[in-house]
Amino acid sequence: MAEPLPRDLAVPNTKTAALRYLAECAAHGYVLFQSGEVPREKAIALFEKFDDRYNVIATRGVRDHARSCGRSCARLVMFPKDVEQSIWLFWLMATEGTGELPEAGNVQDARAPQQRLQWGEQYELVSRPVRRRSGNLHHVWTWVFSDEAYAGWKERLNKAAGRVRSSSERKVDFLVQQVDFIRRVPGFQGINRQKRQLILAANIPREIHELLKLGALGNVVDKSLPVFVAGRTLRAMVEASSPSDA
């Protein structure tokens, strides 16, 4: 009889897909989390440790049954930090309920402003409580720039707009570049709102708005696109990116 294949973890298809999946997990109640980084050579071992302890790739039926019994369920999201895939980011997320993970001393709650789930130093996942007709409180989740990232964008855009307004310079190249960069940032609702705030605060001369195409600061994230694609798994990616011994 053939040996069963080892359990494997699906990896989101793109960075935007990973951000979207993290937000969707939080929206489904996975609001408790641990996060960090792990070197490529230890990434699979970390997944196996979490899977053995928390069953992070359980089927939906298993998770639904556990939650109906008041037990916590966990999911693991991993994504390479760099092009070389030498470092992997990870988020171990869990629902409320009985279990080892919710009671761990280092677990954080993404609903708390001082404990927001973050993507490096770039983005933070934030929630807005909305009361449903039933009276229950529901959280709507979106990504925003971190305070540090927002301040960086503000400084660069203000500097670039100042060069355009300067009677001695009148240079637009740097501003065109910065607007192009911010346009490429994933178009989540919270981020798109901040993009508009930053552009307005920069006081860009109206006569160059058309040149910069300020009416289109990036598309809204398409939630119809698949988060995962066949064959893109942790084991396959680690094996493909590991340096050859030869």
Secondary structure as UniProt FT lines:
FT   HELIX           15..27
FT   TURN            28..29
FT   STRAND          32..39
FT   HELIX           40..54
FT   TURN            56..57
FT   HELIX           60..68
FT   TURN            69..70
FT   STRAND          74..80
FT   TURN            83..84
FT   STRAND          87..94
FT   TURN            100..103
FT   TURN            105..106
FT   STRAND          108..109
FT   TURN            110..111
FT   HELIX           113..115
FT   STRAND          118..119
FT   TURN            120..122
FT   STRAND          123..131
FT   TURN            133..134
FT   STRAND          137..145
FT   HELIX           147..165
FT   TURN            167..169
FT   HELIX           173..183
FT   HELIX           189..201
FT   TURN            202..203
FT   HELIX           206..208
FT   HELIX           209..212
FT   TURN            213..215
FT   TURN            223..224
FT   TURN            230..231
FT   HELIX           234..241
//
